[in-house]
Amino acid sequence: MKLPKNATVLKNMLAARLAQATPNCPPLAASLGKNAAGGSHLTLTQAGKTRTVYVPAELKDEVQASILEHKRLKRLLREMTQLQLALVQTHCARRKLRQGRI
């Protein structure tokens, strides 16, 4: 993501992503795979161990939506982190300019 140098633009971008951060459904940090019998299974890590859970066919769409929601929120969090870091860096640069250090 290309980051602007202007603090106001950075704040607006951050506010827009913050508004998008409300989950649409409960997020689920897992992956969905196919079972040999034709069903689906969910793979996730709990307490350092990989767990596999059977997913009934009627829940597959709901589980898939929860996994996609987790990925969306994770991407948003990464972008917000980059924007906040850029905001801090521009603040430091502006302060140095005002004090005549540069």
Biopython code that builds the backbone (N, CA, C, O; Angstrom):
import numpy as np
from Bio.PDB.StructureBuilder import StructureBuilder

atoms = [
    (1, "MET", "N", (0.845, -1.166, 0.000)),
    (1, "MET", "CA", (0.000, 0.000, 0.000)),
    (1, "MET", "C", (0.896, 1.237, 0.000)),
    (1, "MET", "O", (1.810, 1.355, 0.816)),
    (2, "LYS", "N", (0.623, 2.148, -0.921)),
    (2, "LYS", "CA", (1.388, 3.390, -1.006)),
    (2, "LYS", "C", (0.842, 4.355, 0.041)),
    (2, "LYS", "O", (-0.357, 4.631, 0.089)),
    (3, "LEU", "N", (1.742, 4.860, 0.874)),
    (3, "LEU", "CA", (1.340, 5.731, 1.974)),
    (3, "LEU", "C", (1.663, 7.187, 1.656)),
    (3, "LEU", "O", (2.782, 7.502, 1.251)),
    (4, "PRO", "N", (0.687, 8.075, 1.839)),
    (4, "PRO", "CA", (0.953, 9.496, 1.620)),
    (4, "PRO", "C", (1.770, 10.085, 2.773)),
    (4, "PRO", "O", (1.876, 9.477, 3.838)),
    (5, "LYS", "N", (2.334, 11.247, 2.560)),
    (5, "LYS", "CA", (3.131, 11.917, 3.586)),
    (5, "LYS", "C", (2.271, 12.873, 4.432)),
    (5, "LYS", "O", (2.674, 13.273, 5.524)),
    (6, "ASN", "N", (1.099, 13.230, 3.923)),
    (6, "ASN", "CA", (0.233, 14.195, 4.588)),
    (6, "ASN", "C", (-0.483, 13.542, 5.768)),
    (6, "ASN", "O", (-1.128, 12.506, 5.604)),
    (7, "ALA", "N", (-0.377, 14.135, 6.949)),
    (7, "ALA", "CA", (-0.971, 13.573, 8.164)),
    (7, "ALA", "C", (-2.491, 13.544, 8.090)),
    (7, "ALA", "O", (-3.109, 12.601, 8.585)),
    (8, "THR", "N", (-3.106, 14.551, 7.485)),
    (8, "THR", "CA", (-4.566, 14.593, 7.383)),
    (8, "THR", "C", (-5.082, 13.456, 6.518)),
    (8, "THR", "O", (-6.077, 12.813, 6.853)),
    (9, "VAL", "N", (-4.410, 13.213, 5.419)),
    (9, "VAL", "CA", (-4.811, 12.110, 4.531)),
    (9, "VAL", "C", (-4.629, 10.773, 5.247)),
    (9, "VAL", "O", (-5.473, 9.884, 5.129)),
    (10, "LEU", "N", (-3.540, 10.630, 5.981)),
    (10, "LEU", "CA", (-3.305, 9.402, 6.741)),
    (10, "LEU", "C", (-4.405, 9.187, 7.785)),
    (10, "LEU", "O", (-4.893, 8.069, 7.953)),
    (11, "LYS", "N", (-4.792, 10.252, 8.481)),
    (11, "LYS", "CA", (-5.847, 10.142, 9.492)),
    (11, "LYS", "C", (-7.181, 9.751, 8.856)),
    (11, "LYS", "O", (-7.928, 8.948, 9.415)),
    (12, "ASN", "N", (-7.479, 10.320, 7.687)),
    (12, "ASN", "CA", (-8.718, 9.976, 6.988)),
    (12, "ASN", "C", (-8.721, 8.520, 6.539)),
    (12, "ASN", "O", (-9.732, 7.827, 6.653)),
    (13, "MET", "N", (-7.586, 8.067, 6.030)),
    (13, "MET", "CA", (-7.478, 6.667, 5.604)),
    (13, "MET", "C", (-7.632, 5.731, 6.799)),
    (13, "MET", "O", (-8.292, 4.697, 6.702)),
    (14, "LEU", "N", (-7.025, 6.096, 7.918)),
    (14, "LEU", "CA", (-7.118, 5.292, 9.131)),
    (14, "LEU", "C", (-8.552, 5.244, 9.647)),
    (14, "LEU", "O", (-9.035, 4.187, 10.052)),
    (15, "ALA", "N", (-9.227, 6.385, 9.633)),
    (15, "ALA", "CA", (-10.622, 6.436, 10.089)),
    (15, "ALA", "C", (-11.532, 5.581, 9.199)),
    (15, "ALA", "O", (-12.453, 4.931, 9.694)),
    (16, "ALA", "N", (-11.274, 5.584, 7.900)),
    (16, "ALA", "CA", (-12.080, 4.778, 6.976)),
    (16, "ALA", "C", (-11.906, 3.287, 7.262)),
    (16, "ALA", "O", (-12.878, 2.532, 7.236)),
    (17, "ARG", "N", (-10.691, 2.871, 7.529)),
    (17, "ARG", "CA", (-10.457, 1.459, 7.830)),
    (17, "ARG", "C", (-11.005, 1.079, 9.198)),
    (17, "ARG", "O", (-11.466, -0.044, 9.402)),
    (18, "LEU", "N", (-10.953, 2.002, 10.114)),
    (18, "LEU", "CA", (-11.510, 1.757, 11.438)),
    (18, "LEU", "C", (-13.021, 1.546, 11.356)),
    (18, "LEU", "O", (-13.577, 0.714, 12.072)),
    (19, "ALA", "N", (-13.673, 2.296, 10.487)),
    (19, "ALA", "CA", (-15.118, 2.143, 10.299)),
    (19, "ALA", "C", (-15.456, 0.784, 9.673)),
    (19, "ALA", "O", (-16.531, 0.237, 9.919)),
    (20, "GLN", "N", (-14.555, 0.253, 8.878)),
    (20, "GLN", "CA", (-14.774, -1.050, 8.235)),
    (20, "GLN", "C", (-14.455, -2.216, 9.158)),
    (20, "GLN", "O", (-14.740, -3.364, 8.817)),
    (21, "ALA", "N", (-13.874, -1.947, 10.311)),
    (21, "ALA", "CA", (-13.381, -3.016, 11.180)),
    (21, "ALA", "C", (-14.473, -3.717, 11.985)),
    (21, "ALA", "O", (-14.177, -4.659, 12.720)),
    (22, "THR", "N", (-15.710, -3.287, 11.866)),
    (22, "THR", "CA", (-16.796, -3.961, 12.573)),
    (22, "THR", "C", (-17.067, -5.297, 11.875)),
    (22, "THR", "O", (-17.323, -5.315, 10.671)),
    (23, "PRO", "N", (-17.014, -6.411, 12.606)),
    (23, "PRO", "CA", (-17.220, -7.705, 11.969)),
    (23, "PRO", "C", (-18.661, -7.892, 11.481)),
    (23, "PRO", "O", (-19.615, -7.503, 12.155)),
    (24, "ASN", "N", (-18.793, -8.486, 10.311)),
    (24, "ASN", "CA", (-20.107, -8.800, 9.751)),
    (24, "ASN", "C", (-20.649, -10.102, 10.327)),
    (24, "ASN", "O", (-21.861, -10.300, 10.404)),
    (25, "CYS", "N", (-19.756, -10.970, 10.723)),
    (25, "CYS", "CA", (-20.113, -12.239, 11.363)),
    (25, "CYS", "C", (-18.937, -12.618, 12.265)),
    (25, "CYS", "O", (-17.872, -12.010, 12.164)),
    (26, "PRO", "N", (-19.105, -13.597, 13.133)),
    (26, "PRO", "CA", (-17.982, -13.984, 14.001)),
    (26, "PRO", "C", (-16.801, -14.508, 13.175)),
    (26, "PRO", "O", (-16.969, -15.437, 12.385)),
    (27, "PRO", "N", (-15.617, -13.927, 13.346)),
    (27, "PRO", "CA", (-14.451, -14.397, 12.593)),
    (27, "PRO", "C", (-13.949, -15.744, 13.111)),
    (27, "PRO", "O", (-14.096, -16.073, 14.288)),
    (28, "LEU", "N", (-13.359, -16.503, 12.210)),
    (28, "LEU", "CA", (-12.851, -17.832, 12.556)),
    (28, "LEU", "C", (-11.478, -18.010, 11.924)),
    (28, "LEU", "O", (-11.347, -17.996, 10.700)),
    (29, "ALA", "N", (-10.453, -18.177, 12.757)),
    (29, "ALA", "CA", (-9.076, -18.344, 12.285)),
    (29, "ALA", "C", (-8.823, -19.825, 12.043)),
    (29, "ALA", "O", (-8.297, -20.527, 12.907)),
    (30, "ALA", "N", (-9.200, -20.290, 10.867)),
    (30, "ALA", "CA", (-9.058, -21.700, 10.522)),
    (30, "ALA", "C", (-9.066, -21.827, 9.003)),
    (30, "ALA", "O", (-9.207, -20.838, 8.284)),
    (31, "SER", "N", (-8.912, -23.062, 8.529)),
    (31, "SER", "CA", (-9.037, -23.317, 7.095)),
    (31, "SER", "C", (-10.029, -24.459, 6.893)),
    (31, "SER", "O", (-10.171, -25.345, 7.735)),
    (32, "LEU", "N", (-10.697, -24.408, 5.771)),
    (32, "LEU", "CA", (-11.731, -25.388, 5.469)),
    (32, "LEU", "C", (-11.227, -26.297, 4.361)),
    (32, "LEU", "O", (-10.736, -25.825, 3.335)),
    (33, "GLY", "N", (-11.350, -27.594, 4.570)),
    (33, "GLY", "CA", (-10.917, -28.565, 3.572)),
    (33, "GLY", "C", (-11.991, -29.594, 3.312)),
    (33, "GLY", "O", (-12.999, -29.655, 4.015)),
    (34, "LYS", "N", (-11.762, -30.405, 2.289)),
    (34, "LYS", "CA", (-12.711, -31.463, 1.943)),
    (34, "LYS", "C", (-12.318, -32.759, 2.626)),
    (34, "LYS", "O", (-11.138, -33.082, 2.763)),
    (35, "ASN", "N", (-13.310, -33.472, 3.040)),
    (35, "ASN", "CA", (-13.120, -34.765, 3.674)),
    (35, "ASN", "C", (-13.126, -35.847, 2.594)),
    (35, "ASN", "O", (-13.712, -35.646, 1.531)),
    (36, "ALA", "N", (-12.499, -36.964, 2.841)),
    (36, "ALA", "CA", (-12.475, -38.059, 1.870)),
    (36, "ALA", "C", (-13.885, -38.607, 1.624)),
    (36, "ALA", "O", (-14.177, -39.116, 0.542)),
    (37, "ALA", "N", (-14.741, -38.500, 2.616)),
    (37, "ALA", "CA", (-16.104, -39.021, 2.492)),
    (37, "ALA", "C", (-17.035, -38.034, 1.787)),
    (37, "ALA", "O", (-18.221, -38.318, 1.618)),
    (38, "GLY", "N", (-16.510, -36.881, 1.375)),
    (38, "GLY", "CA", (-17.324, -35.906, 0.671)),
    (38, "GLY", "C", (-17.769, -34.746, 1.539)),
    (38, "GLY", "O", (-18.316, -33.774, 1.019)),
    (39, "GLY", "N", (-17.554, -34.814, 2.838)),
    (39, "GLY", "CA", (-17.914, -33.718, 3.735)),
    (39, "GLY", "C", (-16.802, -32.690, 3.798)),
    (39, "GLY", "O", (-15.935, -32.642, 2.926)),
    (40, "SER", "N", (-16.833, -31.877, 4.823)),
    (40, "SER", "CA", (-15.800, -30.855, 5.007)),
    (40, "SER", "C", (-15.210, -30.971, 6.400)),
    (40, "SER", "O", (-15.835, -31.504, 7.316)),
    (41, "HIS", "N", (-14.004, -30.466, 6.540)),
    (41, "HIS", "CA", (-13.391, -30.417, 7.862)),
    (41, "HIS", "C", (-12.698, -29.070, 8.044)),
    (41, "HIS", "O", (-12.263, -28.437, 7.083)),
    (42, "LEU", "N", (-12.611, -28.662, 9.279)),
    (42, "LEU", "CA", (-12.032, -27.404, 9.672)),
    (42, "LEU", "C", (-10.718, -27.700, 10.373)),
    (42, "LEU", "O", (-10.666, -28.557, 11.255)),
    (43, "THR", "N", (-9.661, -27.006, 9.993)),
    (43, "THR", "CA", (-8.360, -27.204, 10.620)),
    (43, "THR", "C", (-7.940, -25.908, 11.297)),
    (43, "THR", "O", (-7.943, -24.843, 10.679)),
    (44, "LEU", "N", (-7.578, -26.008, 12.577)),
    (44, "LEU", "CA", (-7.147, -24.845, 13.337)),
    (44, "LEU", "C", (-6.130, -25.259, 14.376)),
    (44, "LEU", "O", (-5.968, -26.445, 14.665)),
    (45, "THR", "N", (-5.448, -24.279, 14.936)),
    (45, "THR", "CA", (-4.446, -24.541, 15.964)),
    (45, "THR", "C", (-4.976, -24.060, 17.305)),
    (45, "THR", "O", (-5.410, -22.916, 17.438)),
    (46, "GLN", "N", (-4.936, -24.946, 18.301)),
    (46, "GLN", "CA", (-5.334, -24.620, 19.665)),
    (46, "GLN", "C", (-4.241, -25.095, 20.607)),
    (46, "GLN", "O", (-3.838, -26.257, 20.565)),
    (47, "ALA", "N", (-3.767, -24.202, 21.448)),
    (47, "ALA", "CA", (-2.730, -24.512, 22.430)),
    (47, "ALA", "C", (-1.521, -25.186, 21.781)),
    (47, "ALA", "O", (-0.945, -26.119, 22.341)),
    (48, "GLY", "N", (-1.143, -24.707, 20.600)),
    (48, "GLY", "CA", (0.032, -25.223, 19.923)),
    (48, "GLY", "C", (-0.159, -26.542, 19.195)),
    (48, "GLY", "O", (0.797, -27.096, 18.653)),
    (49, "LYS", "N", (-1.396, -27.054, 19.178)),
    (49, "LYS", "CA", (-1.670, -28.324, 18.502)),
    (49, "LYS", "C", (-2.681, -28.108, 17.394)),
    (49, "LYS", "O", (-3.604, -27.305, 17.529)),
    (50, "THR", "N", (-2.502, -28.828, 16.299)),
    (50, "THR", "CA", (-3.420, -28.740, 15.183)),
    (50, "THR", "C", (-4.638, -29.610, 15.469)),
    (50, "THR", "O", (-4.514, -30.785, 15.817)),
    (51, "ARG", "N", (-5.807, -29.016, 15.316)),
    (51, "ARG", "CA", (-7.073, -29.718, 15.538)),
    (51, "ARG", "C", (-7.853, -29.755, 14.240)),
    (51, "ARG", "O", (-7.793, -28.823, 13.439)),
    (52, "THR", "N", (-8.580, -30.831, 14.041)),
    (52, "THR", "CA", (-9.460, -30.968, 12.892)),
    (52, "THR", "C", (-10.862, -31.250, 13.402)),
    (52, "THR", "O", (-11.071, -32.108, 14.260)),
    (53, "VAL", "N", (-11.822, -30.507, 12.856)),
    (53, "VAL", "CA", (-13.209, -30.622, 13.292)),
    (53, "VAL", "C", (-14.074, -30.868, 12.068)),
    (53, "VAL", "O", (-13.910, -30.204, 11.044)),
    (54, "TYR", "N", (-14.993, -31.818, 12.169)),
    (54, "TYR", "CA", (-15.923, -32.106, 11.083)),
    (54, "TYR", "C", (-16.927, -30.956, 10.971)),
    (54, "TYR", "O", (-17.410, -30.446, 11.981)),
    (55, "VAL", "N", (-17.235, -30.555, 9.736)),
    (55, "VAL", "CA", (-18.215, -29.497, 9.492)),
    (55, "VAL", "C", (-19.372, -30.094, 8.702)),
    (55, "VAL", "O", (-19.175, -30.548, 7.575)),
    (56, "PRO", "N", (-20.578, -30.103, 9.273)),
    (56, "PRO", "CA", (-21.739, -30.606, 8.529)),
    (56, "PRO", "C", (-21.994, -29.762, 7.283)),
    (56, "PRO", "O", (-21.671, -28.575, 7.257)),
    (57, "ALA", "N", (-22.562, -30.366, 6.268)),
    (57, "ALA", "CA", (-22.805, -29.686, 4.989)),
    (57, "ALA", "C", (-23.653, -28.437, 5.162)),
    (57, "ALA", "O", (-23.438, -27.447, 4.464)),
    (58, "GLU", "N", (-24.616, -28.463, 6.081)),
    (58, "GLU", "CA", (-25.496, -27.299, 6.251)),
    (58, "GLU", "C", (-24.785, -26.111, 6.914)),
    (58, "GLU", "O", (-25.293, -24.991, 6.863)),
    (59, "LEU", "N", (-23.638, -26.331, 7.525)),
    (59, "LEU", "CA", (-22.879, -25.246, 8.152)),
    (59, "LEU", "C", (-21.695, -24.767, 7.307)),
    (59, "LEU", "O", (-21.017, -23.808, 7.676)),
    (60, "LYS", "N", (-21.451, -25.421, 6.193)),
    (60, "LYS", "CA", (-20.264, -25.120, 5.394)),
    (60, "LYS", "C", (-20.232, -23.658, 4.939)),
    (60, "LYS", "O", (-19.185, -23.017, 5.029)),
    (61, "ASP", "N", (-21.346, -23.120, 4.455)),
    (61, "ASP", "CA", (-21.368, -21.731, 3.979)),
    (61, "ASP", "C", (-21.121, -20.747, 5.121)),
    (61, "ASP", "O", (-20.407, -19.760, 4.946)),
    (62, "GLU", "N", (-21.698, -21.008, 6.272)),
    (62, "GLU", "CA", (-21.522, -20.136, 7.437)),
    (62, "GLU", "C", (-20.067, -20.156, 7.916)),
    (62, "GLU", "O", (-19.503, -19.116, 8.256)),
    (63, "VAL", "N", (-19.472, -21.339, 7.939)),
    (63, "VAL", "CA", (-18.074, -21.474, 8.361)),
    (63, "VAL", "C", (-17.152, -20.778, 7.364)),
    (63, "VAL", "O", (-16.195, -20.110, 7.758)),
    (64, "GLN", "N", (-17.440, -20.934, 6.070)),
    (64, "GLN", "CA", (-16.628, -20.285, 5.041)),
    (64, "GLN", "C", (-16.710, -18.766, 5.170)),
    (64, "GLN", "O", (-15.701, -18.078, 5.013)),
    (65, "ALA", "N", (-17.901, -18.237, 5.454)),
    (65, "ALA", "CA", (-18.062, -16.792, 5.640)),
    (65, "ALA", "C", (-17.261, -16.306, 6.855)),
    (65, "ALA", "O", (-16.674, -15.224, 6.819)),
    (66, "SER", "N", (-17.238, -17.093, 7.913)),
    (66, "SER", "CA", (-16.480, -16.720, 9.117)),
    (66, "SER", "C", (-14.977, -16.713, 8.848)),
    (66, "SER", "O", (-14.259, -15.856, 9.361)),
    (67, "ILE", "N", (-14.505, -17.653, 8.055)),
    (67, "ILE", "CA", (-13.080, -17.705, 7.698)),
    (67, "ILE", "C", (-12.706, -16.498, 6.843)),
    (67, "ILE", "O", (-11.664, -15.880, 7.064)),
    (68, "LEU", "N", (-13.550, -16.158, 5.866)),
    (68, "LEU", "CA", (-13.295, -14.991, 5.019)),
    (68, "LEU", "C", (-13.336, -13.697, 5.836)),
    (68, "LEU", "O", (-12.575, -12.767, 5.570)),
    (69, "GLU", "N", (-14.221, -13.641, 6.825)),
    (69, "GLU", "CA", (-14.304, -12.467, 7.690)),
    (69, "GLU", "C", (-13.015, -12.302, 8.500)),
    (69, "GLU", "O", (-12.540, -11.181, 8.684)),
    (70, "HIS", "N", (-12.454, -13.395, 8.977)),
    (70, "HIS", "CA", (-11.184, -13.338, 9.703)),
    (70, "HIS", "C", (-10.076, -12.798, 8.806)),
    (70, "HIS", "O", (-9.279, -11.964, 9.236)),
    (71, "LYS", "N", (-10.023, -13.270, 7.559)),
    (71, "LYS", "CA", (-9.003, -12.796, 6.626)),
    (71, "LYS", "C", (-9.170, -11.317, 6.325)),
    (71, "LYS", "O", (-8.182, -10.590, 6.219)),
    (72, "ARG", "N", (-10.426, -10.857, 6.183)),
    (72, "ARG", "CA", (-10.696, -9.444, 5.905)),
    (72, "ARG", "C", (-10.241, -8.572, 7.079)),
    (72, "ARG", "O", (-9.596, -7.542, 6.884)),
    (73, "LEU", "N", (-10.584, -8.997, 8.300)),
    (73, "LEU", "CA", (-10.197, -8.232, 9.485)),
    (73, "LEU", "C", (-8.682, -8.229, 9.679)),
    (73, "LEU", "O", (-8.112, -7.226, 10.107)),
    (74, "LYS", "N", (-8.039, -9.337, 9.366)),
    (74, "LYS", "CA", (-6.587, -9.424, 9.488)),
    (74, "LYS", "C", (-5.903, -8.456, 8.514)),
    (74, "LYS", "O", (-4.927, -7.795, 8.869)),
    (75, "ARG", "N", (-6.427, -8.380, 7.278)),
    (75, "ARG", "CA", (-5.892, -7.456, 6.282)),
    (75, "ARG", "C", (-6.099, -6.009, 6.739)),
    (75, "ARG", "O", (-5.193, -5.182, 6.628)),
    (76, "LEU", "N", (-7.289, -5.710, 7.252)),
    (76, "LEU", "CA", (-7.575, -4.363, 7.746)),
    (76, "LEU", "C", (-6.650, -3.971, 8.894)),
    (76, "LEU", "O", (-6.155, -2.846, 8.944)),
    (77, "LEU", "N", (-6.425, -4.892, 9.800)),
    (77, "LEU", "CA", (-5.536, -4.624, 10.935)),
    (77, "LEU", "C", (-4.110, -4.344, 10.468)),
    (77, "LEU", "O", (-3.436, -3.464, 11.004)),
    (78, "ARG", "N", (-3.656, -5.097, 9.467)),
    (78, "ARG", "CA", (-2.326, -4.864, 8.906)),
    (78, "ARG", "C", (-2.238, -3.461, 8.293)),
    (78, "ARG", "O", (-1.252, -2.751, 8.491)),
    (79, "GLU", "N", (-3.287, -3.067, 7.540)),
    (79, "GLU", "CA", (-3.297, -1.743, 6.918)),
    (79, "GLU", "C", (-3.356, -0.641, 7.970)),
    (79, "GLU", "O", (-2.674, 0.375, 7.837)),
    (80, "MET", "N", (-4.161, -0.829, 9.015)),
    (80, "MET", "CA", (-4.248, 0.181, 10.072)),
    (80, "MET", "C", (-2.914, 0.338, 10.797)),
    (80, "MET", "O", (-2.543, 1.444, 11.191)),
    (81, "THR", "N", (-2.207, -0.752, 10.970)),
    (81, "THR", "CA", (-0.890, -0.700, 11.600)),
    (81, "THR", "C", (0.075, 0.112, 10.748)),
    (81, "THR", "O", (0.821, 0.939, 11.272)),
    (82, "GLN", "N", (0.067, -0.118, 9.439)),
    (82, "GLN", "CA", (0.941, 0.637, 8.538)),
    (82, "GLN", "C", (0.596, 2.128, 8.557)),
    (82, "GLN", "O", (1.487, 2.977, 8.576)),
    (83, "LEU", "N", (-0.695, 2.436, 8.551)),
    (83, "LEU", "CA", (-1.122, 3.835, 8.556)),
    (83, "LEU", "C", (-0.739, 4.531, 9.867)),
    (83, "LEU", "O", (-0.272, 5.670, 9.860)),
    (84, "GLN", "N", (-0.938, 3.843, 10.974)),
    (84, "GLN", "CA", (-0.601, 4.433, 12.270)),
    (84, "GLN", "C", (0.901, 4.661, 12.388)),
    (84, "GLN", "O", (1.337, 5.682, 12.920)),
    (85, "LEU", "N", (1.686, 3.718, 11.895)),
    (85, "LEU", "CA", (3.137, 3.879, 11.913)),
    (85, "LEU", "C", (3.563, 5.063, 11.047)),
    (85, "LEU", "O", (4.426, 5.844, 11.445)),
    (86, "ALA", "N", (2.961, 5.196, 9.868)),
    (86, "ALA", "CA", (3.276, 6.323, 8.992)),
    (86, "ALA", "C", (2.880, 7.646, 9.643)),
    (86, "ALA", "O", (3.573, 8.651, 9.483)),
    (87, "LEU", "N", (1.776, 7.646, 10.372)),
    (87, "LEU", "CA", (1.333, 8.848, 11.073)),
    (87, "LEU", "C", (2.339, 9.254, 12.147)),
    (87, "LEU", "O", (2.643, 10.437, 12.300)),
    (88, "VAL", "N", (2.845, 8.294, 12.877)),
    (88, "VAL", "CA", (3.857, 8.572, 13.900)),
    (88, "VAL", "C", (5.131, 9.103, 13.253)),
    (88, "VAL", "O", (5.733, 10.057, 13.746)),
    (89, "GLN", "N", (5.539, 8.483, 12.146)),
    (89, "GLN", "CA", (6.764, 8.922, 11.473)),
    (89, "GLN", "C", (6.633, 10.327, 10.902)),
    (89, "GLN", "O", (7.576, 11.115, 10.975)),
    (90, "THR", "N", (5.464, 10.652, 10.329)),
    (90, "THR", "CA", (5.283, 12.006, 9.789)),
    (90, "THR", "C", (5.242, 13.030, 10.915)),
    (90, "THR", "O", (5.697, 14.161, 10.744)),
    (91, "HIS", "N", (4.704, 12.645, 12.053)),
    (91, "HIS", "CA", (4.669, 13.563, 13.202)),
    (91, "HIS", "C", (6.096, 13.908, 13.646)),
    (91, "HIS", "O", (6.413, 15.068, 13.906)),
    (92, "CYS", "N", (6.927, 12.904, 13.725)),
    (92, "CYS", "CA", (8.323, 13.129, 14.137)),
    (92, "CYS", "C", (9.046, 14.010, 13.128)),
    (92, "CYS", "O", (9.807, 14.898, 13.513)),
    (93, "ALA", "N", (8.815, 13.774, 11.848)),
    (93, "ALA", "CA", (9.466, 14.572, 10.810)),
    (93, "ALA", "C", (8.978, 16.015, 10.858)),
    (93, "ALA", "O", (9.775, 16.940, 10.704)),
    (94, "ARG", "N", (7.672, 16.219, 11.070)),
    (94, "ARG", "CA", (7.124, 17.580, 11.156)),
    (94, "ARG", "C", (7.684, 18.314, 12.372)),
    (94, "ARG", "O", (7.988, 19.504, 12.291)),
    (95, "ARG", "N", (7.821, 17.612, 13.497)),
    (95, "ARG", "CA", (8.346, 18.226, 14.708)),
    (95, "ARG", "C", (9.808, 18.676, 14.487)),
    (95, "ARG", "O", (10.208, 19.760, 14.913)),
    (96, "LYS", "N", (10.578, 17.828, 13.822)),
    (96, "LYS", "CA", (11.982, 18.177, 13.550)),
    (96, "LYS", "C", (12.058, 19.393, 12.629)),
    (96, "LYS", "O", (12.922, 20.252, 12.803)),
    (97, "LEU", "N", (11.149, 19.466, 11.644)),
    (97, "LEU", "CA", (11.135, 20.608, 10.750)),
    (97, "LEU", "C", (10.830, 21.902, 11.513)),
    (97, "LEU", "O", (11.454, 22.936, 11.278)),
    (98, "ARG", "N", (9.865, 21.824, 12.423)),
    (98, "ARG", "CA", (9.492, 22.994, 13.206)),
    (98, "ARG", "C", (10.632, 23.455, 14.115)),
    (98, "ARG", "O", (10.783, 24.651, 14.367)),
    (99, "GLN", "N", (11.418, 22.527, 14.597)),
    (99, "GLN", "CA", (12.512, 22.868, 15.503)),
    (99, "GLN", "C", (13.789, 23.224, 14.747)),
    (99, "GLN", "O", (14.794, 23.592, 15.356)),
    (100, "GLY", "N", (13.748, 23.114, 13.438)),
    (100, "GLY", "CA", (14.890, 23.502, 12.624)),
    (100, "GLY", "C", (16.029, 22.504, 12.625)),
    (100, "GLY", "O", (17.181, 22.876, 12.406)),
    (101, "ARG", "N", (15.720, 21.235, 12.870)),
    (101, "ARG", "CA", (16.786, 20.223, 12.903)),
    (101, "ARG", "C", (17.174, 19.754, 11.516)),
    (101, "ARG", "O", (18.290, 19.276, 11.309)),
    (102, "ILE", "N", (16.274, 19.884, 10.577)),
    (102, "ILE", "CA", (16.579, 19.371, 9.241)),
    (102, "ILE", "C", (17.024, 20.489, 8.339)),
    (102, "ILE", "O", (17.327, 20.256, 7.169)),
]
sb = StructureBuilder()
sb.init_structure("model")
sb.init_model(0)
sb.init_chain("A")
sb.init_seg("    ")
for serial, (resi, resn, name, xyz) in enumerate(atoms, 1):
    if name == "N":
        sb.init_residue(resn, " ", resi, " ")
    sb.init_atom(name, np.array(xyz, "f"), 0.0, 1.0, " ", f" {name:<3s}", serial, name[0])
structure = sb.get_structure()
